[in-house]
Amino acid sequence: MVRSSNMRSVTFLESICIALYAFGVLFTAAEACDGYTIKVNKLQPCDSPGPIKLMNPKIELTKDCFISTDGCVEVTKEFSSCKLIYDVKKRGMMVPFKGEKDICQELSKASKDPTVATNLKKYNVGPTCPVKENKICAPQGQKMDVSSHKSKFRLAAGQYTGTVTMDCNSGKSCYSFNVEFKRGK
């Protein structure tokens, strides 16, 4: 059984990971459902550009509790293996949320969803690695309903800082961020 202290990290990190590598974007600024707001204070590369670049990343969490995305991710060098490594700290919590995911395994899992499979095919991305050089943009008008998570917003609210690193066999890409998720303006 998941403890409530773990639920905060699971809920918000799943949102970040979904936004980053399923849609290729991160939070910028938006008004959210149930009066919550998301504000990105910083989103920038940690070091020199690697094989994965984010371009104009935006996400909108609407008042009717849908997430719509905009922006692109560009794979500048083909990769056959890649890990997503995250290190996120929430203000006021002593223990950071750390972990890693195998992007190739996650790609394979996500491609079983018909909507994801259609979008991957549209952008010539296979359901498994290797991932070839490509520019992948979020489909316009596509939305994801997050109303089932509204009850967890209070637990997820706060200021988050951290890094997300994609360590691929063709190089390393890293992004640092500072994001606020709070109720009110």
C-alpha positions, 0 to 999 in steps of 0.5 A: 500500500502506498503511504501518503508521503509517497503519494505526493512524489508519485503523483507529481513525478508521473505528471512530469515524466508523462509531460517530458517524454511522452509528449516531449514538453515540460511545464511553462505557465498555466491556470489549472483546474480547481483554482490551481496555477502552474508557473515555471520560473526556470527551464534551461539546459544544464550543459552543452546540447545533447542528443535530445533538445526541447523546443518551445515547451508549453503545457496548459492545465485548463479550468475544465481539468484537461492538459493540452501540450505544445512544443517539440522535442528534437532527437539530433542523434540516433540512440538505441538505449537511453535512461531518464534520470530525475532528481526533484526536490520539493521545498520543505521536504528533506528527502528528494525524489530520485529515480530513473526510467529506461526510455526504450522500455517506457516507449514500448509500454506507451506504444500499446496505447492506441492514441500514443501508437497513432502519434508515434506512427505519425512522426515516424517513431517506432514502438521500440528503440532505436530512435532515429534523428527526428523532430517530434511535436505535440499533436495540436488539439490533443488533450488529456483529462486529469480530473481524476487527480484533482483530489491529490492537487493539495498534496502535490502543491508546492515549489519544485526544483530539480534536473531531468537527464536523458543519458543515451548511448549517443550522448547526454541531455540535461534540463534543470527546472524550477516549477511552482504548483499552487492554488491561487494566482 
